[in-house]
Amino acid sequence: MFGRKHKIVSDINTLIGEGTVITGDIHFSGGLRVDGRICGSIVSANGKQHSLLVLSEQGMVEGKIKVPYIVINGTVRGPIHCDESLELQPAAKISGDIFYKTIKIHQGAVIEGKMVCTETSQPELITYVASAEESKGQQESTE
């Protein structure tokens, strides 16, 4: 209603089940849910802007994650690069730096690493203008 809304993937079309261990990098598009263990990087294929990664409470990733939309409730050992939205649910345990645009952290999530906001907008310039009374008080104190 108030502007164009971007389509976010809500369908999970790839599942890595609990008890599954994958060694190597994963490149995907669409939605990916990980209930198992990944020893390698997870990257959205060709920089797809609408890709979603969901890491369940049983899921674990040992490697870099670079996906625009991420929901984590499991364990990550490695850096996370999220160009759009990152949600850390209560059981999330992150050991690595997080680079994000927007983030939502639920109570109970644990982060061991630095968090860097990558928002590209320029900060507002704040200019303070003293009122006439404040200016008068400063002049009297300097005399």
C-alpha positions in Angstrom: 0.0 0.0 0.0 2.8 2.5 0.9 5.3 1.4 -1.6 6.6 -1.6 -3.6 7.1 -4.7 -1.5 9.8 -7.1 -2.4 8.9 -10.7 -2.7 10.5 -12.8 0.0 10.8 -16.6 -0.6 8.5 -18.4 1.9 8.6 -21.7 0.1 11.3 -24.1 1.1 12.2 -26.2 -2.0 15.4 -27.8 -0.6 15.7 -29.7 2.7 18.9 -31.1 4.3 17.5 -33.5 6.9 18.5 -34.2 10.4 21.3 -36.7 10.6 22.7 -35.7 7.2 26.3 -34.4 7.0 27.5 -32.5 3.9 31.1 -31.6 3.4 31.6 -29.0 0.8 30.1 -25.7 -0.4 26.4 -25.3 -1.2 25.1 -22.8 -3.8 21.3 -22.6 -4.0 18.4 -20.4 -5.0 14.9 -20.3 -3.5 14.4 -21.6 0.0 16.8 -23.9 1.9 16.1 -25.5 5.3 19.0 -27.2 7.1 18.2 -29.6 9.9 21.5 -31.5 9.4 25.2 -30.5 9.4 27.1 -28.5 6.7 30.9 -28.4 6.8 31.4 -25.7 4.1 30.0 -22.4 2.9 26.3 -21.7 2.0 25.9 -19.1 -0.7 22.8 -18.0 -2.6 23.5 -18.8 -6.3 24.3 -15.9 -8.6 23.5 -13.4 -5.8 19.8 -14.2 -5.9 18.1 -11.4 -4.0 15.2 -13.5 -2.8 16.9 -16.6 -1.4 16.1 -17.7 2.1 18.1 -19.9 4.5 16.4 -21.5 7.5 18.7 -23.2 10.0 16.7 -25.2 12.5 17.6 -25.9 16.1 19.2 -29.2 15.2 21.1 -27.6 12.3 24.7 -26.7 12.3 26.9 -24.9 9.8 30.7 -24.8 10.0 31.6 -22.2 7.3 30.7 -18.9 5.8 27.0 -18.0 5.1 26.2 -15.4 2.4 22.4 -15.3 1.8 20.0 -12.2 1.7 17.3 -13.6 4.0 18.3 -15.8 7.0 16.5 -17.3 10.0 18.8 -19.1 12.5 17.8 -21.2 15.4 20.8 -23.6 15.3 24.6 -23.3 15.5 26.9 -21.4 13.1 30.7 -21.4 13.3 31.8 -18.9 10.8 31.0 -15.5 9.4 27.5 -14.5 8.3 26.9 -12.0 5.5 23.2 -11.1 5.2 22.3 -8.4 2.6 18.7 -8.0 3.7 17.1 -9.5 6.9 18.6 -11.7 9.6 16.6 -13.3 12.4 18.3 -15.0 15.3 15.8 -17.1 17.2 16.2 -18.2 20.9 18.4 -21.3 20.4 20.8 -19.6 17.9 24.5 -19.9 18.8 26.8 -17.9 16.5 30.6 -18.0 16.7 31.8 -15.6 14.1 31.3 -12.1 12.8 27.9 -11.0 11.5 27.4 -8.5 8.7 23.8 -7.5 8.3 21.4 -4.8 6.9 18.5 -5.5 9.4 18.5 -7.9 12.3 16.1 -9.3 14.8 17.5 -11.0 17.9 15.3 -13.1 20.2 16.1 -13.4 23.9 18.3 -16.5 24.4 20.4 -16.1 21.2 24.2 -16.1 21.8 26.7 -14.3 19.6 30.5 -14.6 19.9 31.9 -12.1 17.4 31.4 -8.6 16.2 28.3 -7.3 14.5 28.6 -4.9 11.6 25.6 -3.0 10.1 26.1 -2.7 6.4 23.3 -0.2 5.7 24.4 2.0 2.9 22.4 5.1 3.8 24.4 8.1 5.1 23.8 9.1 8.7 21.9 12.3 9.3 23.9 15.3 10.0 22.7 16.8 13.3 23.4 20.5 13.8 22.9 22.0 17.3 21.9 25.7 17.3 22.1 27.3 20.7 19.2 29.4 21.8 19.6 33.2 22.5 19.6 32.5 26.2 22.3 29.8 26.0 24.5 32.0 23.8 24.1 34.9 26.3 25.1 32.6 29.2 28.2 31.4 27.3 29.2 35.0 26.6 28.9 36.0 30.3 31.0 33.0 31.4 33.8 34.0 29.1 33.9 37.6 30.2 
